[in-house]
Amino acid sequence: MSHFRYVDGELHVEAVPVRRIAAEIGTPFYCYSSATLIDNYQAYAKALGALGVDVFYSLKANSNQAVIRTLAKAGAGADVVSVGEMHRALKAGVPAGRIVFAGVGKTRAEMRAALEAGIYQFNVESAGELEALNEVASALGRKAPVTLRINPDVDAKTHAKISTGKSENKFGIDIDQAAQVYSAASRMPGIEILGLAVHIGSQLTDIAPYRAAFAKIAELTSTLRKGGMKVERIDLGGGVGIAYRDETPIPLEDYARLVREVIQPLATRIEIEPGRSIVGNAGILVSEVVSVKEGVSRTFVIVDAAMNDLIRPTLYDAYHAILTVKEPAKNAPVEPADVVGPICETGDRFAEQRPLPPLAPGDLLAFMTAGAYGAVMSSTYNTRLPAAEVLVRGDRFDVVRPRPNYDHIIGLDRVPDWLS
Ligand SMILES: *Cc1c(COP(=O)(O)O)cnc(C)c1O
């Protein structure tokens, strides 16, 4: 059951009317549902738990402390792509031993910090990074626990900007070079080589690319073992795609069957790092209509949220369903409108020619499925205050990130003496 639904004609998140939050804290704001977060995590735990798969929530999708804490309490580890995210995970209560550090450009300072914290695993993406990590770990008198991220050269058939598993993408070690780098790793004093990692992209709705990538990883594992290498861990990367519009997500049972058939026979530990599919449908962005402008050829609904709050439509041509917070009458007419923000960019558009009921200033809209890659990508462009963030649990809601004020934002700047 969705925790975002109309009750008595008003959109609710769990038992809280969205309008009540808007009245108390103003718009725009993100609103997350605890129950949805936990349901989504449990779906992975249930589908994959029998296979002994470790779930590391990928923080980059949504790194609010309250979100991480909710998932950590449910049992999730953390997949981080910077030391900043590592600090967020630790602060939210994820033990260092439950943190995986991925990412194509880890600096030596980041490696040192993560080694000192004692994280579970580094997913290393190049021979150069491996050498640097070996040096940093050796200098600290430690051995870094490592998997090598392999680029399997598989087309994930997702948006070009979030496809990561083709050889022309910057990610991972080319599969043809993998055995050589793995063997080198096994001889490095500062490296404990433990296995392989793969992540071919985000928002996959077709299982075939996973099958192709996992098969290549299985084959590589056999090759490495024949060469006398030990392979004890396999990290399968991000989670499955989600339904923004009319996509059919890959059922987790199908994904689990694939893992059981292709990866489990290798008898390694198995890891997965879902982000989007944990938080995506657990969050909405709520905004108020500022004005409705009847142009010559189009109607523009101008709202108080903008691309600085939710950049996915601008960056990925992403579709977000738009609901009115007040439930429209069953026979309400719909007219196409462009829903736009106030930013001075034509790309600041949430929807083009979207059928919507008649709208007026003051009406509240909800951009659905905005929990992943939403708030974390926000900025202060146009000196706009980023949206507040709210977490609902049952019949209560709490602000989990207040909207900053102008003094805070402007006060980050410094004017040199020579200008005064
Ligand atoms: C982004 C990312 C993830 C999470 O991907 P989702 O599609 O959000 O589940 C997992 N692993 C790595 C290495 C990533 O870069």
The ligand as a MOL file (V3000), in Angstrom:
LIG
                    3D

  0  0  0     0  0            999 V3000
M  V30 BEGIN CTAB
M  V30 COUNTS 15 15 0 0 0
M  V30 BEGIN ATOM
M  V30 1 C 24.9040 5.6080 -7.4680 0
M  V30 2 C 25.4940 4.3170 -7.0620 0
M  V30 3 C 24.6980 3.3500 -6.4390 0
M  V30 4 C 23.2150 3.5190 -6.2110 0
M  V30 5 O 22.4970 3.3860 -7.3980 0
M  V30 6 P 20.9050 3.3550 -7.3730 0
M  V30 7 O 20.5150 3.2300 -8.8010 0
M  V30 8 O 20.4660 4.6550 -6.7680 0
M  V30 9 O 20.4670 2.2040 -6.5640 0
M  V30 10 C 25.3150 2.1850 -6.0290 0
M  V30 11 N 26.6490 1.9750 -6.2170 0
M  V30 12 C 27.4280 2.8900 -6.8120 0
M  V30 13 C 28.8670 2.6020 -6.9920 0
M  V30 14 C 26.8830 4.0830 -7.2550 0
M  V30 15 O 27.6570 4.9770 -7.8610 0
M  V30 END ATOM
M  V30 BEGIN BOND
M  V30 1 1 1 2
M  V30 2 1 2 3
M  V30 3 2 2 14
M  V30 4 1 3 4
M  V30 5 2 3 10
M  V30 6 1 4 5
M  V30 7 1 5 6
M  V30 8 2 6 7
M  V30 9 1 6 8
M  V30 10 1 6 9
M  V30 11 1 10 11
M  V30 12 2 11 12
M  V30 13 1 12 13
M  V30 14 1 12 14
M  V30 15 1 14 15
M  V30 END BOND
M  V30 END CTAB
M  END
